Amino acid sequence: MAKRIVTKIGDVFCVEVDNAYKRYFQYFCNDMTQLNSSVIRVFKKRYQMDYKPKPEDIVKDEVDFYAHTILRNGIEDGLWYKVGKAKGEFEEEKNKPLFGMCDDIEYVNGDIIKVDPDNKWYIWKINCPFKSIGKLPEKYRDLVDWGPVKADVDIVNRIKYGYYMWNSPAHNLLRRRPYPYVDSYIRKELDNKTIYLHFKGEYVIQKLVIDNNGLSTAEEGDPLHLPLFWETNWDVDEFITAEEFNEAWDKYA
């Protein structure tokens, strides 16, 4: 018989990242506005792998981001585990997150019409109604947490990289900001060329361009004067591994 999984408000969970460090989050409420899903607050600090968790100390840290997710899935998939429970001012905490989402369709007389998602934004507070605001104002773009319920792997990617790896119309306006210490690798097909980019945090530090004839140009710098990571809504299929990038770099650079 499968072990019964019980989660309660206040539970603190650990995510181990690449066997290099630990980060923690706390389940602090449910949001009826978003499918009654669990809402978590993820804390900023990274801890060494041999750290012995003290939940009451962990939750004193600054919050990095808020998200909706399904706790059971992450436990069953081995992506996070419970380390204890800590009290908190959860009624006050519920007022802090501002969630948002956008839509690229609307229904008109029973028909589905494609619309510009940049102009069809909704924001809300936990357990409060959606508010239609049209285009997301500039002042909200570093404040809004992307509101749909996230898969456990997406939560872990955000904890690891600082951004959700899948792309969304929301990322035309929301800024996907990598942590400064994170390496991200991109392969993009553009104008009959294959472009490889290595980002350190927001900045490109290596660029490789290969044309259809196999001719290439390579640049290195710290950083190169190129657009920042968050200025492009990268497609999830454009992310590659360090090994894939280095293989191309070693062959063509």
Summary of the structure (lengths in Angstrom):
residues: 253
radius of gyration: 20.4
end to end distance: 55.4
largest distance: 62.3
contacts: 717
relative contact order: 0.12
helix: 21%
strand: 37%
